[in-house]
Structure formats: C-alpha cells, structure tokens
Amino acid sequence: MSALAMGFNELSINSQLLQLGSNRAGAPDIG
C-alpha cells in the first residue's frame, strides 16, 4: 500500500471515530 493510500485510510478512520464520539455525546452529525 502506498503512503498516500495509508494517509487516506487514516483520515477516513479518524473521521469515523470523530462521528462516533459526537454521536455518543449527543452532538448533531456533521455531514
């Protein structure tokens, strides 16, 4: 896997974790 692909993969995982955290906190979904 290229470094670029790994970077995109980490970004998507981070955004998913952020969404999960906001949902648990009762914050409105962004996007």
Beta strands, then each sheet from edge to edge (+ up, - down):
end
